[in-house]
Amino acid sequence: MDAVVATGASVNIGAPPDLVSQGRWVSQVQTKLHCWAAADPDRRFDDLFNLVHHPATLAYAWARVARNRGARSAGSDGVTVARIEADVGVSVFLDDLRDQLREGPFHPQPVRERKIPKPGGSGKVRRLGIPTVTDRVVQAALKLVLDPIFEADFVRSRMVFGRFVPGAGSTLGVVAEGVGLGENFGGRRSWFLGLVSISAGSGAACACR
């Protein structure tokens, strides 16, 4: 797009005809955005929103939402992916969403709260907020455009925050084992802040509780 960056570098915004081509187009745009961000950390991206509501971005975002495990769940409006496909049509839905984003009347809807039992049989529950399908598509489109820019800042170091559960085989568990935490937690669940430094050739990692 001609106005994506102030320096005049552009992204071709011609709409690809099918999902495979749309995915390829999105990937090419992401590569350009990442390269620009990595080459100049102070670069200002002036007009990213046109990429967010681009037909290819929205179509690819829809595909991600539709194949997600939560696609069967409705948000506060009661609408599911299947209902949109059957009653509205994906093309009509995405065209209408694009018009809302371009013209300005789009507003995110309240999430539907669902209580899910916590593991372990404690009887406690955690609250899960389920956005509407429309909001999920917009979130996915935003992520597609913003991820490659911010990822350029996290290439050398990543901050990870989460719950460490010994033996869970999670990413956090792998990090913890890599820095010698392993079973030193004595089976306790602990919150920790992990900093993984991926400096050139070192592969060093450290984590702080």
Secondary structure as the mmCIF struct_conf table of DSSP 4:
data_model
#
loop_
_struct_conf.conf_type_id
_struct_conf.id
_struct_conf.beg_label_comp_id
_struct_conf.beg_label_asym_id
_struct_conf.beg_label_seq_id
_struct_conf.end_label_comp_id
_struct_conf.end_label_asym_id
_struct_conf.end_label_seq_id
TURN_TY1_P TURN_TY1_P1 ASP A 2 ALA A 3
BEND BEND1 VAL A 4 VAL A 4
STRN STRN1 VAL A 5 VAL A 5
TURN_TY1_P TURN_TY1_P2 ALA A 6 THR A 7
HELX_LH_PP_P HELX_LH_PP_P1 GLY A 14 PRO A 16
BEND BEND2 PRO A 17 ASP A 18
HELX_RH_AL_P HELX_RH_AL_P1 LEU A 19 ALA A 39
TURN_TY1_P TURN_TY1_P3 PRO A 41 ASP A 42
STRN STRN2 PHE A 45 PHE A 45
TURN_TY1_P TURN_TY1_P4 LEU A 48 LEU A 48
HELX_RH_AL_P HELX_RH_AL_P2 PHE A 49 VAL A 52
TURN_TY1_P TURN_TY1_P5 HIS A 53 HIS A 53
BEND BEND3 HIS A 54 HIS A 54
HELX_RH_AL_P HELX_RH_AL_P3 PRO A 55 ARG A 67
BEND BEND4 ASN A 68 ASN A 68
HELX_RH_3T_P HELX_RH_3T_P1 ARG A 69 ARG A 72
TURN_TY1_P TURN_TY1_P6 SER A 76 ASP A 77
HELX_RH_AL_P HELX_RH_AL_P4 VAL A 81 ARG A 83
HELX_RH_PI_P HELX_RH_PI_P1 ILE A 84 VAL A 88
HELX_RH_AL_P HELX_RH_AL_P5 VAL A 90 GLU A 103
BEND BEND5 GLY A 104 GLY A 104
HELX_LH_PP_P HELX_LH_PP_P2 PRO A 108 VAL A 111
STRN STRN3 ARG A 112 PRO A 117
HELX_LH_PP_P HELX_LH_PP_P3 LYS A 118 LYS A 118
TURN_TY1_P TURN_TY1_P7 PRO A 119 GLY A 120
BEND BEND6 GLY A 121 GLY A 121
STRN STRN4 VAL A 125 ILE A 130
HELX_RH_AL_P HELX_RH_AL_P6 VAL A 133 GLU A 151
HELX_RH_3T_P HELX_RH_3T_P2 ALA A 152 PHE A 154
BEND BEND7 VAL A 155 ARG A 156
STRN STRN5 SER A 157 PHE A 164
TURN_TY1_P TURN_TY1_P8 PRO A 166 GLY A 167
HELX_RH_AL_P HELX_RH_AL_P7 THR A 171 GLY A 178
TURN_TY1_P TURN_TY1_P9 VAL A 179 GLY A 180
HELX_RH_3T_P HELX_RH_3T_P3 GLY A 182 PHE A 185
TURN_TY1_P TURN_TY1_P10 GLY A 186 GLY A 187
STRN STRN6 SER A 190 SER A 197
TURN_TY1_P TURN_TY1_P11 ALA A 200 SER A 202
STRN STRN7 CYS A 206 CYS A 208
#
